[in-house]
């Protein structure tokens, strides 16, 4: 099965320490899947929240499909995530006991079906973010120095 990554949530990798990830399906309308295939999606402010025994993707922006009619979808509407009951129960239990959160990482097409990769994550402190940035800069400088010596 071919996987085509549509969008990656780079902000999540910067703001959170990713622990466990999981592939889930999304309940979409016809115009939403057409917009996703066109790549008009943003997961920057999106998050996942359990409500009523289900998981919902909130604040994900899927742009209106240009060729759609006036009955098109709402860009930031809540979207139901499709998981097994056992998976939902285990994720909600882990969310309540530890202070973790669920964040969307990637949206991709797998065999023509839209899939979302979500992860249990713990928020980074400001000093953790600074340490990662300084480590990345140091590695970049070392790479430049090695290239100049050649």
CNS distance restraints for C-alpha pairs under 8 A (distance, minus, plus):
assign (resid   1 and name CA) (resid 110 and name CA) 6.48 0.50 0.50
assign (resid   1 and name CA) (resid 111 and name CA) 5.43 0.50 0.50
assign (resid   2 and name CA) (resid 110 and name CA) 5.96 0.50 0.50
assign (resid   2 and name CA) (resid 111 and name CA) 5.91 0.50 0.50
assign (resid   3 and name CA) (resid 108 and name CA) 6.70 0.50 0.50
assign (resid   3 and name CA) (resid 109 and name CA) 5.66 0.50 0.50
assign (resid   3 and name CA) (resid 110 and name CA) 4.65 0.50 0.50
assign (resid   3 and name CA) (resid 111 and name CA) 6.86 0.50 0.50
assign (resid   4 and name CA) (resid 108 and name CA) 5.53 0.50 0.50
assign (resid   4 and name CA) (resid 109 and name CA) 5.17 0.50 0.50
assign (resid   4 and name CA) (resid 110 and name CA) 6.66 0.50 0.50
assign (resid   5 and name CA) (resid 106 and name CA) 7.18 0.50 0.50
assign (resid   5 and name CA) (resid 107 and name CA) 6.28 0.50 0.50
assign (resid   5 and name CA) (resid 108 and name CA) 4.18 0.50 0.50
assign (resid   5 and name CA) (resid 109 and name CA) 6.42 0.50 0.50
assign (resid   6 and name CA) (resid  36 and name CA) 7.22 0.50 0.50
assign (resid   6 and name CA) (resid  37 and name CA) 7.51 0.50 0.50
assign (resid   6 and name CA) (resid  39 and name CA) 5.80 0.50 0.50
assign (resid   6 and name CA) (resid  41 and name CA) 7.78 0.50 0.50
assign (resid   6 and name CA) (resid 106 and name CA) 7.59 0.50 0.50
assign (resid   6 and name CA) (resid 107 and name CA) 5.65 0.50 0.50
assign (resid   6 and name CA) (resid 108 and name CA) 4.95 0.50 0.50
assign (resid   6 and name CA) (resid 109 and name CA) 7.15 0.50 0.50
assign (resid   7 and name CA) (resid  39 and name CA) 7.42 0.50 0.50
assign (resid   7 and name CA) (resid  41 and name CA) 6.84 0.50 0.50
assign (resid   7 and name CA) (resid  42 and name CA) 7.06 0.50 0.50
assign (resid   7 and name CA) (resid  43 and name CA) 7.44 0.50 0.50
assign (resid   7 and name CA) (resid 106 and name CA) 5.77 0.50 0.50
assign (resid   7 and name CA) (resid 107 and name CA) 5.37 0.50 0.50
assign (resid   7 and name CA) (resid 108 and name CA) 6.90 0.50 0.50
assign (resid   8 and name CA) (resid  43 and name CA) 7.40 0.50 0.50
assign (resid   8 and name CA) (resid 105 and name CA) 5.86 0.50 0.50
assign (resid   8 and name CA) (resid 106 and name CA) 4.45 0.50 0.50
assign (resid   8 and name CA) (resid 107 and name CA) 6.57 0.50 0.50
assign (resid   9 and name CA) (resid  13 and name CA) 7.13 0.50 0.50
assign (resid   9 and name CA) (resid  42 and name CA) 7.96 0.50 0.50
assign (resid   9 and name CA) (resid  43 and name CA) 5.62 0.50 0.50
assign (resid   9 and name CA) (resid  44 and name CA) 5.85 0.50 0.50
assign (resid   9 and name CA) (resid 104 and name CA) 6.94 0.50 0.50
assign (resid   9 and name CA) (resid 105 and name CA) 4.97 0.50 0.50
assign (resid   9 and name CA) (resid 106 and name CA) 6.04 0.50 0.50
assign (resid  10 and name CA) (resid  14 and name CA) 6.52 0.50 0.50
assign (resid  10 and name CA) (resid  44 and name CA) 7.60 0.50 0.50
assign (resid  10 and name CA) (resid 105 and name CA) 7.65 0.50 0.50
assign (resid  11 and name CA) (resid  15 and name CA) 6.14 0.50 0.50
assign (resid  11 and name CA) (resid  44 and name CA) 6.14 0.50 0.50
assign (resid  12 and name CA) (resid  16 and name CA) 5.66 0.50 0.50
assign (resid  12 and name CA) (resid  44 and name CA) 7.66 0.50 0.50
assign (resid  12 and name CA) (resid 103 and name CA) 6.92 0.50 0.50
assign (resid  12 and name CA) (resid 104 and name CA) 7.65 0.50 0.50
assign (resid  12 and name CA) (resid 105 and name CA) 6.70 0.50 0.50
assign (resid  13 and name CA) (resid  17 and name CA) 6.97 0.50 0.50
assign (resid  13 and name CA) (resid  18 and name CA) 7.14 0.50 0.50
assign (resid  13 and name CA) (resid 105 and name CA) 7.86 0.50 0.50
assign (resid  14 and name CA) (resid 129 and name CA) 7.06 0.50 0.50
assign (resid  15 and name CA) (resid 123 and name CA) 6.05 0.50 0.50
assign (resid  15 and name CA) (resid 124 and name CA) 5.64 0.50 0.50
assign (resid  15 and name CA) (resid 129 and name CA) 7.46 0.50 0.50
assign (resid  16 and name CA) (resid 121 and name CA) 5.72 0.50 0.50
assign (resid  16 and name CA) (resid 122 and name CA) 5.38 0.50 0.50
assign (resid  16 and name CA) (resid 123 and name CA) 4.39 0.50 0.50
assign (resid  16 and name CA) (resid 124 and name CA) 5.11 0.50 0.50
assign (resid  17 and name CA) (resid 121 and name CA) 5.43 0.50 0.50
assign (resid  17 and name CA) (resid 122 and name CA) 5.23 0.50 0.50
assign (resid  17 and name CA) (resid 123 and name CA) 6.20 0.50 0.50
assign (resid  17 and name CA) (resid 124 and name CA) 6.21 0.50 0.50
assign (resid  18 and name CA) (resid 119 and name CA) 6.43 0.50 0.50
assign (resid  18 and name CA) (resid 120 and name CA) 6.29 0.50 0.50
assign (resid  18 and name CA) (resid 121 and name CA) 4.53 0.50 0.50
assign (resid  18 and name CA) (resid 122 and name CA) 6.75 0.50 0.50
assign (resid  19 and name CA) (resid 119 and name CA) 6.74 0.50 0.50
assign (resid  19 and name CA) (resid 120 and name CA) 5.57 0.50 0.50
assign (resid  19 and name CA) (resid 121 and name CA) 5.52 0.50 0.50
assign (resid  19 and name CA) (resid 122 and name CA) 7.66 0.50 0.50
assign (resid  20 and name CA) (resid 119 and name CA) 5.34 0.50 0.50
assign (resid  20 and name CA) (resid 120 and name CA) 5.29 0.50 0.50
assign (resid  20 and name CA) (resid 121 and name CA) 7.42 0.50 0.50
assign (resid  21 and name CA) (resid 117 and name CA) 6.59 0.50 0.50
assign (resid  21 and name CA) (resid 118 and name CA) 5.52 0.50 0.50
assign (resid  21 and name CA) (resid 119 and name CA) 3.96 0.50 0.50
assign (resid  21 and name CA) (resid 120 and name CA) 6.38 0.50 0.50
assign (resid  22 and name CA) (resid 117 and name CA) 5.57 0.50 0.50
assign (resid  22 and name CA) (resid 118 and name CA) 5.41 0.50 0.50
assign (resid  22 and name CA) (resid 119 and name CA) 6.10 0.50 0.50
assign (resid  23 and name CA) (resid 115 and name CA) 6.65 0.50 0.50
assign (resid  23 and name CA) (resid 116 and name CA) 5.77 0.50 0.50
assign (resid  23 and name CA) (resid 117 and name CA) 4.53 0.50 0.50
assign (resid  23 and name CA) (resid 118 and name CA) 6.43 0.50 0.50
assign (resid  24 and name CA) (resid  81 and name CA) 6.49 0.50 0.50
assign (resid  24 and name CA) (resid  82 and name CA) 5.84 0.50 0.50
assign (resid  24 and name CA) (resid  83 and name CA) 6.00 0.50 0.50
assign (resid  24 and name CA) (resid 115 and name CA) 5.78 0.50 0.50
assign (resid  24 and name CA) (resid 116 and name CA) 5.32 0.50 0.50
assign (resid  24 and name CA) (resid 117 and name CA) 6.24 0.50 0.50
assign (resid  24 and name CA) (resid 118 and name CA) 7.29 0.50 0.50
assign (resid  25 and name CA) (resid  81 and name CA) 5.75 0.50 0.50
assign (resid  25 and name CA) (resid  82 and name CA) 4.77 0.50 0.50
assign (resid  25 and name CA) (resid  83 and name CA) 7.00 0.50 0.50
assign (resid  25 and name CA) (resid 114 and name CA) 6.63 0.50 0.50
assign (resid  25 and name CA) (resid 115 and name CA) 4.80 0.50 0.50
assign (resid  25 and name CA) (resid 116 and name CA) 6.11 0.50 0.50
assign (resid  26 and name CA) (resid  79 and name CA) 6.80 0.50 0.50
assign (resid  26 and name CA) (resid  80 and name CA) 6.02 0.50 0.50
assign (resid  26 and name CA) (resid  81 and name CA) 4.67 0.50 0.50
assign (resid  26 and name CA) (resid  82 and name CA) 5.68 0.50 0.50
assign (resid  26 and name CA) (resid 114 and name CA) 6.77 0.50 0.50
assign (resid  26 and name CA) (resid 115 and name CA) 6.42 0.50 0.50
assign (resid  26 and name CA) (resid 116 and name CA) 7.04 0.50 0.50
assign (resid  27 and name CA) (resid  79 and name CA) 6.25 0.50 0.50
assign (resid  27 and name CA) (resid  80 and name CA) 5.50 0.50 0.50
assign (resid  27 and name CA) (resid  81 and name CA) 6.34 0.50 0.50
assign (resid  27 and name CA) (resid  82 and name CA) 6.96 0.50 0.50
assign (resid  28 and name CA) (resid  32 and name CA) 6.01 0.50 0.50
assign (resid  28 and name CA) (resid  33 and name CA) 6.52 0.50 0.50
assign (resid  28 and name CA) (resid  79 and name CA) 7.10 0.50 0.50
assign (resid  29 and name CA) (resid  33 and name CA) 6.58 0.50 0.50
assign (resid  29 and name CA) (resid  73 and name CA) 7.44 0.50 0.50
assign (resid  30 and name CA) (resid  34 and name CA) 6.51 0.50 0.50
assign (resid  31 and name CA) (resid  35 and name CA) 6.26 0.50 0.50
assign (resid  31 and name CA) (resid  64 and name CA) 7.24 0.50 0.50
assign (resid  31 and name CA) (resid  65 and name CA) 5.64 0.50 0.50
assign (resid  31 and name CA) (resid  68 and name CA) 6.55 0.50 0.50
assign (resid  31 and name CA) (resid  72 and name CA) 6.42 0.50 0.50
assign (resid  31 and name CA) (resid  73 and name CA) 6.75 0.50 0.50
assign (resid  32 and name CA) (resid  36 and name CA) 6.18 0.50 0.50
assign (resid  32 and name CA) (resid  62 and name CA) 6.59 0.50 0.50
assign (resid  32 and name CA) (resid  63 and name CA) 7.74 0.50 0.50
assign (resid  32 and name CA) (resid  64 and name CA) 7.26 0.50 0.50
assign (resid  32 and name CA) (resid  65 and name CA) 7.01 0.50 0.50
assign (resid  32 and name CA) (resid  73 and name CA) 6.88 0.50 0.50
assign (resid  33 and name CA) (resid  37 and name CA) 6.15 0.50 0.50
assign (resid  33 and name CA) (resid 114 and name CA) 7.42 0.50 0.50
assign (resid  34 and name CA) (resid  38 and name CA) 6.33 0.50 0.50
assign (resid  34 and name CA) (resid  65 and name CA) 6.71 0.50 0.50
assign (resid  35 and name CA) (resid  39 and name CA) 6.35 0.50 0.50
assign (resid  35 and name CA) (resid  40 and name CA) 5.56 0.50 0.50
assign (resid  35 and name CA) (resid  41 and name CA) 7.39 0.50 0.50
assign (resid  35 and name CA) (resid  62 and name CA) 6.68 0.50 0.50
assign (resid  35 and name CA) (resid  63 and name CA) 6.35 0.50 0.50
assign (resid  35 and name CA) (resid  64 and name CA) 6.73 0.50 0.50
assign (resid  35 and name CA) (resid  65 and name CA) 5.31 0.50 0.50
assign (resid  36 and name CA) (resid  40 and name CA) 5.74 0.50 0.50
assign (resid  36 and name CA) (resid  41 and name CA) 6.09 0.50 0.50
assign (resid  36 and name CA) (resid  62 and name CA) 6.92 0.50 0.50
assign (resid  37 and name CA) (resid 109 and name CA) 7.98 0.50 0.50
assign (resid  40 and name CA) (resid  62 and name CA) 6.12 0.50 0.50
assign (resid  40 and name CA) (resid  63 and name CA) 5.62 0.50 0.50
assign (resid  41 and name CA) (resid  60 and name CA) 7.61 0.50 0.50
assign (resid  41 and name CA) (resid  61 and name CA) 5.72 0.50 0.50
assign (resid  41 and name CA) (resid  62 and name CA) 4.60 0.50 0.50
assign (resid  41 and name CA) (resid  63 and name CA) 6.35 0.50 0.50
assign (resid  42 and name CA) (resid  60 and name CA) 6.13 0.50 0.50
assign (resid  42 and name CA) (resid  61 and name CA) 5.12 0.50 0.50
assign (resid  42 and name CA) (resid  62 and name CA) 6.57 0.50 0.50
assign (resid  43 and name CA) (resid  59 and name CA) 7.78 0.50 0.50
assign (resid  43 and name CA) (resid  60 and name CA) 5.14 0.50 0.50
assign (resid  43 and name CA) (resid  61 and name CA) 6.61 0.50 0.50
assign (resid  43 and name CA) (resid 104 and name CA) 7.12 0.50 0.50
assign (resid  43 and name CA) (resid 105 and name CA) 7.91 0.50 0.50
assign (resid  44 and name CA) (resid  60 and name CA) 7.52 0.50 0.50
assign (resid  45 and name CA) (resid  59 and name CA) 6.10 0.50 0.50
assign (resid  45 and name CA) (resid  60 and name CA) 6.68 0.50 0.50
assign (resid  46 and name CA) (resid  57 and name CA) 6.98 0.50 0.50
assign (resid  46 and name CA) (resid  58 and name CA) 5.66 0.50 0.50
assign (resid  46 and name CA) (resid  59 and name CA) 4.59 0.50 0.50
assign (resid  46 and name CA) (resid  60 and name CA) 4.66 0.50 0.50
assign (resid  46 and name CA) (resid  61 and name CA) 7.89 0.50 0.50
assign (resid  46 and name CA) (resid 103 and name CA) 7.19 0.50 0.50
assign (resid  46 and name CA) (resid 104 and name CA) 6.82 0.50 0.50
assign (resid  47 and name CA) (resid  57 and name CA) 5.98 0.50 0.50
assign (resid  47 and name CA) (resid  58 and name CA) 5.53 0.50 0.50
assign (resid  47 and name CA) (resid  59 and name CA) 6.70 0.50 0.50
assign (resid  47 and name CA) (resid  60 and name CA) 7.56 0.50 0.50
assign (resid  47 and name CA) (resid 102 and name CA) 6.47 0.50 0.50
assign (resid  47 and name CA) (resid 103 and name CA) 4.97 0.50 0.50
assign (resid  47 and name CA) (resid 104 and name CA) 6.21 0.50 0.50
assign (resid  48 and name CA) (resid  55 and name CA) 6.60 0.50 0.50
assign (resid  48 and name CA) (resid  56 and name CA) 5.55 0.50 0.50
assign (resid  48 and name CA) (resid  57 and name CA) 4.65 0.50 0.50
assign (resid  48 and name CA) (resid  58 and name CA) 6.01 0.50 0.50
assign (resid  48 and name CA) (resid 101 and name CA) 7.88 0.50 0.50
assign (resid  48 and name CA) (resid 102 and name CA) 5.31 0.50 0.50
assign (resid  48 and name CA) (resid 103 and name CA) 5.82 0.50 0.50
assign (resid  48 and name CA) (resid 104 and name CA) 7.01 0.50 0.50
assign (resid  49 and name CA) (resid  55 and name CA) 5.71 0.50 0.50
assign (resid  49 and name CA) (resid  56 and name CA) 5.42 0.50 0.50
assign (resid  49 and name CA) (resid  57 and name CA) 6.71 0.50 0.50
assign (resid  49 and name CA) (resid  58 and name CA) 7.29 0.50 0.50
assign (resid  49 and name CA) (resid 102 and name CA) 7.14 0.50 0.50
assign (resid  50 and name CA) (resid  54 and name CA) 5.57 0.50 0.50
assign (resid  50 and name CA) (resid  55 and name CA) 4.38 0.50 0.50
assign (resid  50 and name CA) (resid  56 and name CA) 6.18 0.50 0.50
assign (resid  50 and name CA) (resid  92 and name CA) 6.75 0.50 0.50
assign (resid  51 and name CA) (resid  55 and name CA) 6.21 0.50 0.50
assign (resid  51 and name CA) (resid  56 and name CA) 7.08 0.50 0.50
assign (resid  53 and name CA) (resid  88 and name CA) 7.37 0.50 0.50
assign (resid  53 and name CA) (resid  89 and name CA) 7.79 0.50 0.50
assign (resid  54 and name CA) (resid  80 and name CA) 7.39 0.50 0.50
assign (resid  54 and name CA) (resid  81 and name CA) 7.46 0.50 0.50
assign (resid  54 and name CA) (resid  88 and name CA) 6.87 0.50 0.50
assign (resid  55 and name CA) (resid  80 and name CA) 6.21 0.50 0.50
assign (resid  55 and name CA) (resid  81 and name CA) 5.49 0.50 0.50
assign (resid  55 and name CA) (resid  82 and name CA) 7.75 0.50 0.50
assign (resid  55 and name CA) (resid  88 and name CA) 7.11 0.50 0.50
assign (resid  56 and name CA) (resid  78 and name CA) 6.25 0.50 0.50
assign (resid  56 and name CA) (resid  79 and name CA) 5.54 0.50 0.50
assign (resid  56 and name CA) (resid  80 and name CA) 4.62 0.50 0.50
assign (resid  56 and name CA) (resid  81 and name CA) 5.60 0.50 0.50
assign (resid  57 and name CA) (resid  78 and name CA) 5.70 0.50 0.50
assign (resid  57 and name CA) (resid  79 and name CA) 5.08 0.50 0.50
assign (resid  57 and name CA) (resid  80 and name CA) 6.25 0.50 0.50
assign (resid  57 and name CA) (resid  81 and name CA) 6.62 0.50 0.50
assign (resid  58 and name CA) (resid  76 and name CA) 7.23 0.50 0.50
assign (resid  58 and name CA) (resid  77 and name CA) 7.02 0.50 0.50
assign (resid  58 and name CA) (resid  78 and name CA) 4.90 0.50 0.50
assign (resid  58 and name CA) (resid  79 and name CA) 6.71 0.50 0.50
assign (resid  59 and name CA) (resid  76 and name CA) 5.28 0.50 0.50
assign (resid  59 and name CA) (resid  77 and name CA) 7.07 0.50 0.50
assign (resid  59 and name CA) (resid  78 and name CA) 7.01 0.50 0.50
assign (resid  60 and name CA) (resid  75 and name CA) 7.84 0.50 0.50
assign (resid  60 and name CA) (resid  76 and name CA) 5.59 0.50 0.50
assign (resid  60 and name CA) (resid  77 and name CA) 7.72 0.50 0.50
assign (resid  60 and name CA) (resid  78 and name CA) 7.92 0.50 0.50
assign (resid  61 and name CA) (resid  75 and name CA) 5.31 0.50 0.50
assign (resid  61 and name CA) (resid  76 and name CA) 4.84 0.50 0.50
assign (resid  62 and name CA) (resid  75 and name CA) 4.98 0.50 0.50
assign (resid  62 and name CA) (resid  76 and name CA) 6.61 0.50 0.50
assign (resid  63 and name CA) (resid  75 and name CA) 5.27 0.50 0.50
assign (resid  64 and name CA) (resid  68 and name CA) 7.73 0.50 0.50
assign (resid  64 and name CA) (resid  72 and name CA) 6.53 0.50 0.50
assign (resid  64 and name CA) (resid  73 and name CA) 6.43 0.50 0.50
assign (resid  64 and name CA) (resid  74 and name CA) 7.22 0.50 0.50
assign (resid  64 and name CA) (resid  75 and name CA) 6.08 0.50 0.50
assign (resid  65 and name CA) (resid  72 and name CA) 7.09 0.50 0.50
assign (resid  68 and name CA) (resid  72 and name CA) 5.99 0.50 0.50
assign (resid  73 and name CA) (resid  77 and name CA) 7.96 0.50 0.50
assign (resid  83 and name CA) (resid  87 and name CA) 6.37 0.50 0.50
assign (resid  83 and name CA) (resid  88 and name CA) 6.49 0.50 0.50
assign (resid  84 and name CA) (resid  88 and name CA) 6.42 0.50 0.50
assign (resid  85 and name CA) (resid  89 and name CA) 6.17 0.50 0.50
assign (resid  86 and name CA) (resid  90 and name CA) 6.16 0.50 0.50
assign (resid  87 and name CA) (resid  91 and name CA) 6.12 0.50 0.50
assign (resid  88 and name CA) (resid  92 and name CA) 6.13 0.50 0.50
assign (resid  89 and name CA) (resid  93 and name CA) 6.13 0.50 0.50
assign (resid  90 and name CA) (resid  94 and name CA) 6.24 0.50 0.50
assign (resid  91 and name CA) (resid  95 and name CA) 6.16 0.50 0.50
assign (resid  92 and name CA) (resid  96 and name CA) 6.35 0.50 0.50
assign (resid  93 and name CA) (resid  97 and name CA) 6.40 0.50 0.50
assign (resid  94 and name CA) (resid  98 and name CA) 6.29 0.50 0.50
assign (resid  94 and name CA) (resid 100 and name CA) 7.33 0.50 0.50
assign (resid  95 and name CA) (resid  99 and name CA) 6.11 0.50 0.50
assign (resid  95 and name CA) (resid 100 and name CA) 5.17 0.50 0.50
assign (resid  95 and name CA) (resid 101 and name CA) 6.14 0.50 0.50
assign (resid  95 and name CA) (resid 102 and name CA) 7.82 0.50 0.50
assign (resid  95 and name CA) (resid 120 and name CA) 7.98 0.50 0.50
assign (resid  96 and name CA) (resid 100 and name CA) 7.63 0.50 0.50
assign (resid  99 and name CA) (resid 122 and name CA) 7.32 0.50 0.50
assign (resid 100 and name CA) (resid 120 and name CA) 6.32 0.50 0.50
assign (resid 100 and name CA) (resid 121 and name CA) 5.63 0.50 0.50
assign (resid 100 and name CA) (resid 122 and name CA) 5.08 0.50 0.50
assign (resid 100 and name CA) (resid 123 and name CA) 7.75 0.50 0.50
assign (resid 101 and name CA) (resid 120 and name CA) 5.67 0.50 0.50
assign (resid 101 and name CA) (resid 121 and name CA) 5.39 0.50 0.50
assign (resid 101 and name CA) (resid 122 and name CA) 6.38 0.50 0.50
assign (resid 102 and name CA) (resid 118 and name CA) 6.57 0.50 0.50
assign (resid 102 and name CA) (resid 119 and name CA) 5.55 0.50 0.50
assign (resid 102 and name CA) (resid 120 and name CA) 4.79 0.50 0.50
assign (resid 102 and name CA) (resid 121 and name CA) 6.14 0.50 0.50
assign (resid 103 and name CA) (resid 118 and name CA) 5.56 0.50 0.50
assign (resid 103 and name CA) (resid 119 and name CA) 5.53 0.50 0.50
assign (resid 103 and name CA) (resid 120 and name CA) 6.67 0.50 0.50
assign (resid 103 and name CA) (resid 121 and name CA) 6.85 0.50 0.50
assign (resid 104 and name CA) (resid 116 and name CA) 6.89 0.50 0.50
assign (resid 104 and name CA) (resid 117 and name CA) 5.93 0.50 0.50
assign (resid 104 and name CA) (resid 118 and name CA) 4.26 0.50 0.50
assign (resid 104 and name CA) (resid 119 and name CA) 6.41 0.50 0.50
assign (resid 105 and name CA) (resid 116 and name CA) 7.42 0.50 0.50
assign (resid 105 and name CA) (resid 117 and name CA) 5.44 0.50 0.50
assign (resid 105 and name CA) (resid 118 and name CA) 5.51 0.50 0.50
assign (resid 105 and name CA) (resid 119 and name CA) 6.87 0.50 0.50
assign (resid 106 and name CA) (resid 116 and name CA) 5.73 0.50 0.50
assign (resid 106 and name CA) (resid 117 and name CA) 5.11 0.50 0.50
assign (resid 106 and name CA) (resid 118 and name CA) 7.35 0.50 0.50
assign (resid 107 and name CA) (resid 114 and name CA) 7.08 0.50 0.50
assign (resid 107 and name CA) (resid 115 and name CA) 5.89 0.50 0.50
assign (resid 107 and name CA) (resid 116 and name CA) 4.58 0.50 0.50
assign (resid 107 and name CA) (resid 117 and name CA) 6.45 0.50 0.50
assign (resid 108 and name CA) (resid 114 and name CA) 5.78 0.50 0.50
assign (resid 108 and name CA) (resid 115 and name CA) 5.45 0.50 0.50
assign (resid 108 and name CA) (resid 116 and name CA) 6.42 0.50 0.50
assign (resid 109 and name CA) (resid 113 and name CA) 5.30 0.50 0.50
assign (resid 109 and name CA) (resid 114 and name CA) 4.55 0.50 0.50
assign (resid 109 and name CA) (resid 115 and name CA) 5.99 0.50 0.50
assign (resid 110 and name CA) (resid 114 and name CA) 6.38 0.50 0.50
assign (resid 110 and name CA) (resid 115 and name CA) 6.68 0.50 0.50
assign (resid 124 and name CA) (resid 128 and name CA) 6.00 0.50 0.50
assign (resid 124 and name CA) (resid 129 and name CA) 6.67 0.50 0.50
assign (resid 125 and name CA) (resid 129 and name CA) 6.61 0.50 0.50
assign (resid 126 and name CA) (resid 130 and name CA) 6.35 0.50 0.50
assign (resid 127 and name CA) (resid 131 and name CA) 6.15 0.50 0.50
assign (resid 128 and name CA) (resid 132 and name CA) 6.35 0.50 0.50
assign (resid 129 and name CA) (resid 133 and name CA) 6.28 0.50 0.50
assign (resid 130 and name CA) (resid 134 and name CA) 6.12 0.50 0.50
assign (resid 131 and name CA) (resid 135 and name CA) 6.08 0.50 0.50
assign (resid 132 and name CA) (resid 136 and name CA) 6.15 0.50 0.50
assign (resid 133 and name CA) (resid 137 and name CA) 6.20 0.50 0.50
assign (resid 134 and name CA) (resid 138 and name CA) 6.14 0.50 0.50
assign (resid 135 and name CA) (resid 139 and name CA) 6.26 0.50 0.50
assign (resid 136 and name CA) (resid 140 and name CA) 6.19 0.50 0.50
assign (resid 137 and name CA) (resid 141 and name CA) 6.20 0.50 0.50
assign (resid 138 and name CA) (resid 142 and name CA) 6.23 0.50 0.50
assign (resid 139 and name CA) (resid 143 and name CA) 6.19 0.50 0.50
assign (resid 140 and name CA) (resid 144 and name CA) 6.29 0.50 0.50
assign (resid 141 and name CA) (resid 145 and name CA) 6.18 0.50 0.50
assign (resid 142 and name CA) (resid 146 and name CA) 6.19 0.50 0.50
assign (resid 143 and name CA) (resid 147 and name CA) 6.25 0.50 0.50
assign (resid 144 and name CA) (resid 148 and name CA) 6.24 0.50 0.50
assign (resid 145 and name CA) (resid 149 and name CA) 6.41 0.50 0.50
assign (resid 146 and name CA) (resid 150 and name CA) 6.71 0.50 0.50
